[in-house]
Amino acid sequence: MKSKKLEEDGSTGKAVCLARNFYTKNIILEMSFGEHMSEQSTVVYEQSTPILTSEGLYDTIKVVNVTKGTEVTCMAKFDGRTITANTTLPEKKAEGPVTGKVCNTTDTSAQADTKVEKANMLSVAVLGLRVLLAKSIAFNTLMSIKLFLF
C-alpha cells in the first residue's frame, strides 16, 4: 500500500489495496482502519470488476482516504479464503505521487502498430494505382473504339 501526497492540512492521505495476478474473477477487497478511524476514511475509488491481464489472471484495486498514522488492513476475500495485509500511513509528508509506466491493457505494442500502419498504407497505395491503371485502360479503349467507328 502506498500513500499519495498529503492534503493541505497534512493529515489526510490515500491508502491503496491492490490485488494482482489471481485466478478468480470473484474477489472482494475490504479495508479496515485502526483506532484513528475518522470521517475522512472514505472510499475514493473501487473497481467494479477485476481487469483480465494478458496472462489470463485478474487485477483489482481499492483506494481510500485515511488520516496520518492510521493502521490500514487490506483483506482480499475469494473462494472462501481471506488474505490480509497491514500498513501504517507514514507520519512524515509524502514526497509526491509515485510515477511509473502506465500500461493500457487494450493497446498493443508501438512497433506492431507502426508495421501494421505501413502495411495498410502500402495496400491502399497499390489499390489506388490499380484503379488508376484500370481507368486509363478503359479510357484508351473507348477512345480507340470512337476513332475507328466514327
Backbone as a printed PyTorch tensor [residue, N CA C, xyz], in Angstrom:
tensor([[[  0.8410,  -1.1690,   0.0000],
         [  0.0000,   0.0000,   0.0000],
         [  0.8850,   1.2300,   0.0000]],

        [[  0.5550,   2.2050,  -0.8200],
         [  1.3250,   3.4380,  -0.8980],
         [  0.3990,   4.6000,  -0.6830]],

        [[  0.9360,   5.6980,  -0.1740],
         [  0.1050,   6.8760,   0.0320],
         [  0.5440,   7.9680,  -0.9180]],

        [[ -0.4080,   8.7390,  -1.3950],
         [ -0.0930,   9.8760,  -2.2580],
         [  0.2090,  11.0810,  -1.3890]],

        [[  0.4500,  12.2050,  -2.0200],
         [  0.7590,  13.4380,  -1.3230],
         [ -0.3660,  13.7830,  -0.3520]],

        [[ -0.0030,  14.1720,   0.8510],
         [ -0.9900,  14.5050,   1.8660],
         [ -1.7390,  15.7750,   1.4890]],

        [[ -2.9620,  15.8980,   1.9880],
         [ -3.7770,  17.0880,   1.7260],
         [ -3.0960,  18.3170,   2.3270]],

        [[ -3.6510,  19.4910,   2.0840],
         [ -3.0420,  20.7420,   2.5350],
         [ -2.8740,  20.7980,   4.0490]],

        [[ -3.8120,  20.2140,   4.7990],
         [ -3.6820,  20.2410,   6.2530],
         [ -2.6290,  19.2460,   6.7470]],

        [[ -2.1340,  18.3750,   5.8600],
         [ -1.0610,  17.4560,   6.2040],
         [ -1.5110,  16.2450,   6.9920]],

        [[ -2.8110,  16.0470,   7.1620],
         [ -3.2630,  14.9390,   7.9920],
         [ -4.0010,  13.8580,   7.2160]],

        [[ -4.2760,  14.0790,   5.9330],
         [ -5.0380,  13.1100,   5.1590],
         [ -4.2470,  12.6430,   3.9480]],

        [[ -4.2820,  11.3490,   3.6980],
         [ -3.6260,  10.7780,   2.5280],
         [ -4.4970,   9.6780,   1.9500]],

        [[ -3.9520,   8.9320,   1.0270],
         [ -4.6960,   7.8610,   0.3910],
         [ -3.9690,   6.5400,   0.6150]],

        [[ -4.7550,   5.5140,   0.8920],
         [ -4.2190,   4.1560,   1.0190],
         [ -4.8130,   3.3240,  -0.1060]],

        [[ -3.9950,   2.4480,  -0.6860],
         [ -4.4110,   1.6520,  -1.8320],
         [ -4.2740,   0.1710,  -1.5000]],

        [[ -5.3130,  -0.5720,  -1.8190],
         [ -5.2750,  -2.0290,  -1.6970],
         [ -5.2960,  -2.5850,  -3.1200]],

        [[ -4.2590,  -3.2980,  -3.5060],
         [ -4.1130,  -3.7960,  -4.8690],
         [ -3.9380,  -5.3100,  -4.8280]],

        [[ -4.8300,  -5.9990,  -5.5210],
         [ -4.7170,  -7.4570,  -5.6510],
         [ -4.3330,  -7.7480,  -7.0920]],

        [[ -3.1960,  -8.4270,  -7.2890],
         [ -2.6950,  -8.6900,  -8.6350],
         [ -2.4890, -10.1760,  -8.8510]],

        [[ -2.6470, -10.5730, -10.1120],
         [ -2.3220, -11.9270, -10.5690],
         [ -3.0350, -13.0260,  -9.7810]],

        [[ -4.3540, -12.9350,  -9.7070],
         [ -5.1080, -14.0100,  -9.0840],
         [ -6.0320, -14.6390, -10.1170]],

        [[ -6.4280, -15.8910,  -9.8700],
         [ -7.1080, -16.6830, -10.8830],
         [ -8.6180, -16.4810, -10.9320]],

        [[ -9.2210, -16.0950,  -9.8310],
         [-10.6740, -15.9830,  -9.8060],
         [-11.1300, -14.5470, -10.0530]],

        [[-12.2420, -14.4020, -10.7490],
         [-12.7960, -13.0850, -11.0260],
         [-13.6100, -12.5880,  -9.8350]],

        [[-14.0750, -13.5040,  -8.9910],
         [-14.9030, -13.1560,  -7.8400],
         [-14.0220, -12.9050,  -6.6280]],

        [[-13.6460, -11.6440,  -6.4340],
         [-12.8210, -11.2570,  -5.2950],
         [-13.4020,  -9.9900,  -4.6990]],

        [[-13.3380,  -9.8910,  -3.3880],
         [-13.8270,  -8.7120,  -2.6870],
         [-12.6700,  -8.1280,  -1.8880]],

        [[-12.3890,  -6.8360,  -2.0860],
         [-11.3700,  -6.1470,  -1.3090],
         [-12.0670,  -5.3500,  -0.2070]],

        [[-11.6370,  -5.5640,   1.0310],
         [-12.1680,  -4.8170,   2.1630],
         [-11.0140,  -4.1570,   2.8780]],

        [[-11.2390,  -2.9130,   3.3160],
         [-10.2040,  -2.1960,   4.0520],
         [-10.7840,  -1.7640,   5.3880]],

        [[-10.0660,  -2.1100,   6.4550],
         [-10.4800,  -1.6670,   7.7870],
         [ -9.3670,  -0.7860,   8.3390]],

        [[ -9.7430,   0.0500,   9.2950],
         [ -8.8240,   1.0590,   9.8030],
         [ -8.6400,   0.8750,  11.3040]],

        [[ -7.4900,   1.3250,  11.7850],
         [ -7.1650,   1.1870,  13.2020],
         [ -7.9640,   2.1400,  14.0680]],

        [[ -7.4160,   2.4300,  15.2480],
         [ -8.1230,   3.2400,  16.2340],
         [ -8.2960,   4.6910,  15.8150]],

        [[ -7.5520,   5.1710,  14.8020],
         [ -7.6410,   6.5600,  14.3570],
         [ -8.7030,   6.7510,  13.2740]],

        [[ -9.6760,   5.8850,  13.2490],
         [-10.7260,   5.9610,  12.2200],
         [-11.4040,   7.3210,  12.3000]],

        [[-11.6190,   7.9220,  11.1430],
         [-12.2400,   9.2450,  11.1120],
         [-13.2910,   9.2980,  10.0320]],

        [[-13.9550,  10.4220,   9.9480],
         [-14.9700,  10.6430,   8.9290],
         [-14.3500,  10.6370,   7.5360]],

        [[-13.0390,  10.9720,   7.4420],
         [-12.3910,  11.0840,   6.1390],
         [-11.9280,   9.7360,   5.5870]],

        [[-12.1540,   8.6480,   6.3030],
         [-11.7710,   7.3290,   5.8190],
         [-12.8540,   6.8140,   4.8710]],

        [[-12.9500,   7.4490,   3.7290],
         [-13.9820,   7.1030,   2.7530],
         [-13.3470,   6.4780,   1.5220]],

        [[-14.1590,   5.7360,   0.7910],
         [-13.6810,   5.0940,  -0.4240],
         [-13.5740,   6.1500,  -1.5230]],

        [[-12.3840,   6.2970,  -2.1130],
         [-12.1470,   7.2290,  -3.2130],
         [-12.4420,   6.5450,  -4.5350]],

        [[-11.9700,   5.2980,  -4.6740],
         [-12.1600,   4.5510,  -5.9180],
         [-12.1950,   3.0690,  -5.6000]],

        [[-13.1460,   2.3800,  -6.1960],
         [-13.1960,   0.9250,  -6.0890],
         [-13.5780,   0.3760,  -7.4480]],

        [[-12.7620,  -0.5200,  -7.9640],
         [-13.0020,  -1.0880,  -9.2810],
         [-14.2160,  -2.0090,  -9.2280]],

        [[-15.1470,  -1.8270, -10.1710],
         [-16.3760,  -2.6160, -10.1440],
         [-16.1300,  -4.0820, -10.5060]],

        [[-15.3380,  -4.3260, -11.5390],
         [-14.9950,  -5.6970, -11.9220],
         [-13.4900,  -5.7830, -12.1290]],

        [[-12.8800,  -6.8900, -11.7590],
         [-11.4320,  -7.0440, -11.9550],
         [-11.0500,  -6.9950, -13.4360]],

        [[ -9.8320,  -6.5620, -13.7000],
         [ -9.3070,  -6.4690, -15.0630],
         [ -8.5940,  -7.7690, -15.4120]],

        [[ -8.9010,  -8.3080, -16.5880],
         [ -8.2330,  -9.5030, -17.0780],
         [ -6.9100,  -9.1020, -17.7230]],

        [[ -5.8070,  -9.6750, -17.2570],
         [ -4.4880,  -9.3470, -17.7960],
         [ -4.1730, -10.2320, -18.9970]],

        [[ -3.0880,  -9.9300, -19.6720],
         [ -2.6890, -10.7160, -20.8430],
         [ -2.2770, -12.1360, -20.4740]],

        [[ -1.9360, -12.3810, -19.2120],
         [ -1.5680, -13.7220, -18.7660],
         [ -2.7850, -14.5630, -18.3910]],

        [[ -3.9900, -13.9920, -18.4870],
         [ -5.1970, -14.7230, -18.1220],
         [ -5.5140, -14.6440, -16.6410]],

        [[ -4.8520, -13.7380, -15.9260],
         [ -5.0780, -13.5390, -14.4990],
         [ -5.8540, -12.2360, -14.2990]],

        [[ -6.2710, -11.9640, -13.0720],
         [ -7.0720, -10.7730, -12.7830],
         [ -6.3570,  -9.8350, -11.8220]],

        [[ -6.6100,  -8.5140, -11.9840],
         [ -6.1170,  -7.4660, -11.0880],
         [ -7.2940,  -6.6030, -10.6590]],

        [[ -7.2730,  -6.1210,  -9.4050],
         [ -8.2910,  -5.1880,  -8.9340],
         [ -7.6690,  -4.2390,  -7.9120]],

        [[ -8.3620,  -3.1200,  -7.6330],
         [ -7.8110,  -2.0750,  -6.7760],
         [ -8.9200,  -1.3870,  -5.9940]],

        [[ -8.5460,  -0.8760,  -4.8130],
         [ -9.4530,  -0.0710,  -3.9930],
         [ -8.6210,   1.0230,  -3.3410]],

        [[ -9.1190,   2.2810,  -3.3820],
         [ -8.4070,   3.4310,  -2.8260],
         [ -9.3090,   4.1030,  -1.8010]],

        [[ -8.7370,   4.4390,  -0.6280],
         [ -9.4970,   5.1260,   0.4180],
         [ -8.7000,   6.2980,   0.9680]],

        [[ -9.4090,   7.2840,   1.5120],
         [ -8.7780,   8.3840,   2.2500],
         [ -8.5480,   7.9240,   3.6790]],

        [[ -7.3780,   8.2160,   4.2260],
         [ -7.0740,   7.8860,   5.6150],
         [ -6.3420,   9.0500,   6.2610]],

        [[ -6.3670,   9.0890,   7.5850],
         [ -5.6330,  10.1180,   8.3120],
         [ -4.2380,   9.6160,   8.6370]],

        [[ -3.3490,  10.5630,   8.8930],
         [ -1.9510,  10.2620,   9.1860],
         [ -1.8530,   9.3740,  10.4240]],

        [[ -1.0330,   8.3410,  10.3420],
         [ -0.8160,   7.4390,  11.4670],
         [ -1.8660,   6.3450,  11.6040]],

        [[ -2.7730,   6.2320,  10.6620],
         [ -3.8340,   5.2200,  10.7380],
         [ -3.3130,   3.8690,  10.2810]],

        [[ -3.6060,   2.8430,  11.0580],
         [ -3.2920,   1.4690,  10.6710],
         [ -4.3510,   1.0150,   9.6740]],

        [[ -3.9220,   0.5840,   8.5000],
         [ -4.8460,   0.1550,   7.4540],
         [ -4.6460,  -1.3350,   7.2160]],

        [[ -5.7450,  -2.0830,   7.2100],
         [ -5.7070,  -3.5170,   6.9450],
         [ -6.4840,  -3.7810,   5.6640]],

        [[ -5.8360,  -4.4190,   4.7210],
         [ -6.4660,  -4.7640,   3.4530],
         [ -6.7280,  -6.2600,   3.4590]],

        [[ -7.9900,  -6.6290,   3.1820],
         [ -8.3520,  -8.0360,   3.1430],
         [ -8.9080,  -8.3790,   1.7690]],

        [[ -8.3590,  -9.4160,   1.1550],
         [ -8.8520,  -9.9210,  -0.1260],
         [ -9.5740, -11.2270,   0.1610]],

        [[-10.8770, -11.2690,  -0.1500],
         [-11.6880, -12.4610,   0.1030],
         [-12.0950, -13.0950,  -1.2170]],

        [[-11.7650, -14.3830,  -1.3870],
         [-12.1240, -15.1230,  -2.5860],
         [-12.0820, -16.6130,  -2.2910]],

        [[-12.9590, -17.3600,  -2.9190],
         [-13.0300, -18.8230,  -2.7960],
         [-13.0140, -19.2890,  -1.3400]],

        [[-13.6620, -18.5640,  -0.4470],
         [-13.7160, -18.9540,   0.9520],
         [-12.4370, -18.6840,   1.7230]],

        [[-11.4640, -18.0330,   1.1140],
         [-10.1980, -17.7190,   1.7770],
         [-10.0750, -16.2180,   1.9710]],

        [[ -9.2650, -15.8100,   2.9440],
         [ -9.0100, -14.4010,   3.2000],
         [ -7.5090, -14.1840,   3.3110]],

        [[ -7.0060, -13.2050,   2.5440],
         [ -5.5950, -12.8280,   2.6130],
         [ -5.5560, -11.4130,   3.1640]],

        [[ -4.7020, -11.1780,   4.1780],
         [ -4.6660,  -9.8920,   4.8750],
         [ -3.2900,  -9.2590,   4.7640]],

        [[ -3.2790,  -7.9110,   4.5980],
         [ -2.0330,  -7.1360,   4.5900],
         [ -2.2520,  -5.8990,   5.4450]],

        [[ -1.2450,  -5.5210,   6.2450],
         [ -1.3380,  -4.3520,   7.1310],
         [ -0.2770,  -3.3270,   6.7880]],

        [[ -0.5790,  -2.0590,   7.0430],
         [  0.4090,  -0.9960,   6.9110],
         [ -0.0610,   0.2190,   7.6960]],

        [[  0.8460,   1.1340,   7.9510],
         [  0.5180,   2.3950,   8.6120],
         [  0.9410,   3.5250,   7.6990]],

        [[  0.0740,   4.5250,   7.5210],
         [  0.4130,   5.6960,   6.7280],
         [  1.5480,   6.4160,   7.4240]],

        [[  2.6110,   6.7910,   6.7190],
         [  3.7610,   7.4130,   7.3700],
         [  3.3950,   8.7420,   8.0150]],

        [[  4.1240,   9.0560,   9.1110],
         [  3.8850,  10.3000,   9.8370],
         [  4.4070,  11.5150,   9.0800]],

        [[  5.4790,  11.3510,   8.2980],
         [  6.0110,  12.4880,   7.5510],
         [  5.2440,  12.6870,   6.2530]],

        [[  5.4030,  13.8720,   5.6780],
         [  4.7220,  14.1740,   4.4190],
         [  5.3340,  13.3540,   3.2920]],

        [[  4.4970,  12.9140,   2.4040],
         [  4.9730,  12.1710,   1.2420],
         [  5.6670,  13.1350,   0.2910]],

        [[  6.6900,  12.6430,  -0.3900],
         [  7.4400,  13.4760,  -1.3290],
         [  6.5890,  13.9110,  -2.5080]],

        [[  5.7360,  13.0810,  -2.9480],
         [  4.9090,  13.3730,  -4.1130],
         [  4.3540,  12.0740,  -4.6470]],

        [[  3.5330,  12.1550,  -5.6470],
         [  2.9650,  10.9220,  -6.1880],
         [  4.0330,  10.0520,  -6.8280]],

        [[  3.8530,   8.7660,  -6.7000],
         [  4.7680,   7.8080,  -7.3080],
         [  4.4360,   7.7250,  -8.7860]],

        [[  5.4520,   7.9500,  -9.6180],
         [  5.2130,   7.8830, -11.0560],
         [  5.8450,   6.6260, -11.5960]],

        [[  5.2300,   6.0740, -12.5930],
         [  5.7340,   4.8690, -13.2180],
         [  5.1310,   4.7350, -14.5930]],

        [[  5.5090,   3.6970, -15.2660],
         [  4.9780,   3.4600, -16.5990],
         [  3.5350,   2.9810, -16.4800]],

        [[  2.6300,   3.6840, -17.1170],
         [  1.2260,   3.3070, -17.1050],
         [  0.9650,   2.5000, -18.3600]],

        [[  0.3770,   1.3360, -18.1860],
         [  0.1460,   0.4400, -19.3040],
         [ -1.3440,   0.2920, -19.5310]],

        [[ -1.7810,   0.5660, -20.7480],
         [ -3.1790,   0.3730, -21.1110],
         [ -3.3260,  -1.0340, -21.6660]],

        [[ -4.2030,  -1.8220, -21.0620],
         [ -4.3140,  -3.2250, -21.4520],
         [ -4.9470,  -3.4210, -22.8180]],

        [[ -5.5960,  -2.3820, -23.3460],
         [ -6.2300,  -2.5360, -24.6500],
         [ -5.2780,  -2.1810, -25.7940]],

        [[ -4.1510,  -1.5520, -25.5040],
         [ -3.2010,  -1.1680, -26.5510],
         [ -2.2230,  -2.2950, -26.8380]],

        [[ -1.7780,  -2.3850, -28.1140],
         [ -0.7100,  -3.3150, -28.4540],
         [  0.5940,  -2.5330, -28.4720]],

        [[  1.6920,  -3.2060, -28.7450],
         [  2.9790,  -2.5190, -28.7130],
         [  3.0850,  -1.5110, -29.8480]],

        [[  3.9070,  -0.4920, -29.6450],
         [  4.0490,   0.5830, -30.6220],
         [  4.6880,   0.0850, -31.9140]],

        [[  5.6150,  -0.8640, -31.8190],
         [  6.2640,  -1.3760, -33.0220],
         [  5.2810,  -2.1140, -33.9110]],

        [[  4.4180,  -2.9070, -33.3150],
         [  3.4290,  -3.6380, -34.0990],
         [  2.4730,  -2.6680, -34.7720]],

        [[  2.1260,  -1.5750, -34.0830],
         [  1.2270,  -0.5790, -34.6600],
         [  1.8450,   0.0750, -35.8870]],

        [[  3.1320,   0.4360, -35.8500],
         [  3.7600,   1.0940, -36.9920],
         [  3.8900,   0.1430, -38.1740]],

        [[  4.1720,  -1.1320, -37.9090],
         [  4.2610,  -2.1040, -39.0030],
         [  2.9070,  -2.2920, -39.6750]],

        [[  1.8520,  -2.3530, -38.8750],
         [  0.5080,  -2.5160, -39.4180],
         [  0.1150,  -1.2770, -40.2200]],

        [[  0.4480,  -0.0950, -39.6980],
         [  0.1260,   1.1480, -40.4100],
         [  0.8490,   1.2050, -41.7580]],

        [[  2.1270,   0.8170, -41.7850],
         [  2.8810,   0.8240, -43.0350],
         [  2.2830,  -0.1710, -44.0300]],

        [[  1.8970,  -1.3520, -43.5450],
         [  1.3020,  -2.3600, -44.4280],
         [ -0.0350,  -1.8690, -44.9710]],

        [[ -0.8420,  -1.2300, -44.1280],
         [ -2.1300,  -0.6940, -44.5830],
         [ -1.9250,   0.4120, -45.6110]],

        [[ -0.9790,   1.2950, -45.3840],
         [ -0.7170,   2.3980, -46.3120],
         [ -0.2320,   1.8600, -47.6550]],

        [[  0.6340,   0.8670, -47.6260],
         [  1.1310,   0.2630, -48.8470],
         [ -0.0070,  -0.4030, -49.6190]],

        [[ -0.8830,  -1.0960, -48.9050],
         [ -2.0180,  -1.7580, -49.5300],
         [ -2.9480,  -0.7470, -50.1970]],

        [[ -3.2080,   0.3690, -49.5380],
         [ -4.0660,   1.4110, -50.1090],
         [ -3.4070,   2.0360, -51.3360]],

        [[ -2.0970,   2.2550, -51.2890],
         [ -1.3830,   2.8370, -52.4290],
         [ -1.4440,   1.9060, -53.6450]],

        [[ -1.2390,   0.6160, -53.4450],
         [ -1.2970,  -0.3460, -54.5450],
         [ -2.7080,  -0.3890, -55.1280]],

        [[ -3.7190,  -0.3790, -54.2670],
         [ -5.1030,  -0.3800, -54.7360],
         [ -5.3980,   0.8670, -55.5730]],

        [[ -4.9180,   2.0230, -55.1370],
         [ -5.1090,   3.2670, -55.8900],
         [ -4.4610,   3.2020, -57.2640]],

        [[ -3.2460,   2.6640, -57.3440],
         [ -2.5610,   2.5380, -58.6240],
         [ -3.2820,   1.5600, -59.5590]],

        [[ -3.8270,   0.4970, -59.0040],
         [ -4.5850,  -0.4560, -59.8270],
         [ -5.8460,   0.1930, -60.3990]],

        [[ -6.5470,   0.9710, -59.6070],
         [ -7.7480,   1.6630, -60.0780],
         [ -7.3790,   2.6560, -61.1750]],

        [[ -6.2880,   3.3940, -60.9820],
         [ -5.8300,   4.3540, -61.9900],
         [ -5.4730,   3.6410, -63.3000]],

        [[ -4.8080,   2.5000, -63.2210],
         [ -4.4620,   1.7270, -64.4040],
         [ -5.7210,   1.2340, -65.1190]],

        [[ -6.7040,   0.7320, -64.3510],
         [ -7.9530,   0.2540, -64.9530],
         [ -8.6880,   1.3930, -65.6510]],

        [[ -8.6990,   2.5770, -65.0410],
         [ -9.3660,   3.7320, -65.6580],
         [ -8.6700,   4.1360, -66.9620]],

        [[ -7.3710,   4.1510, -66.9290],
         [ -6.6450,   4.5640, -68.1310],
         [ -6.8370,   3.5440, -69.2640]],

        [[ -6.8700,   2.2590, -68.9490],
         [ -7.1200,   1.2350, -69.9720],
         [ -8.5280,   1.3900, -70.5410]],

        [[ -9.5110,   1.6030, -69.6790],
         [-10.9010,   1.7760, -70.1340],
         [-11.0200,   3.0210, -71.0070]],

        [[-10.3940,   4.1180, -70.6040],
         [-10.4610,   5.3570, -71.3750],
         [ -9.7980,   5.1850, -72.7460]],

        [[ -8.6210,   4.5560, -72.7580],
         [ -7.9290,   4.3240, -74.0250],
         [ -8.7330,   3.4110, -74.9460]],

        [[ -9.3960,   2.3970, -74.3900],
         [-10.2310,   1.5080, -75.1940],
         [-11.3920,   2.2670, -75.8090]],

        [[-12.0680,   3.0860, -75.0100],
         [-13.1940,   3.8780, -75.5280],
         [-12.7500,   4.8560, -76.6150]],

        [[-11.6200,   5.5030, -76.4310],
         [-11.1110,   6.4500, -77.4310],
         [-10.7220,   5.7220, -78.7200]],

        [[-10.1570,   4.5280, -78.5920],
         [ -9.7940,   3.7440, -79.7900],
         [-11.0420,   3.3180, -80.5590]],

        [[-12.0910,   2.8830, -79.8570],
         [-13.3510,   2.4990, -80.5000],
         [-13.9630,   3.7000, -81.2070]],

        [[-13.9480,   4.8580, -80.5570],
         [-14.5060,   6.0770, -81.1560],
         [-13.7500,   6.4560, -82.4260]],

        [[-12.4290,   6.2960, -82.3810],
         [-11.6120,   6.6460, -83.5470],
         [-11.9250,   5.7360, -84.7340]],

        [[-12.0700,   4.4290, -84.4730],
         [-12.2940,   3.5000, -85.5770],
         [-13.7430,   3.5350, -86.0940]],

        [[-14.7250,   3.7710, -85.2390],
         [-16.1350,   3.7260, -85.6540],
         [-16.6380,   5.0650, -86.1570]],

        [[-16.1760,   6.1260, -85.6900],
         [-16.7430,   7.4260, -86.0820],
         [-15.7840,   8.2310, -86.8660]]])
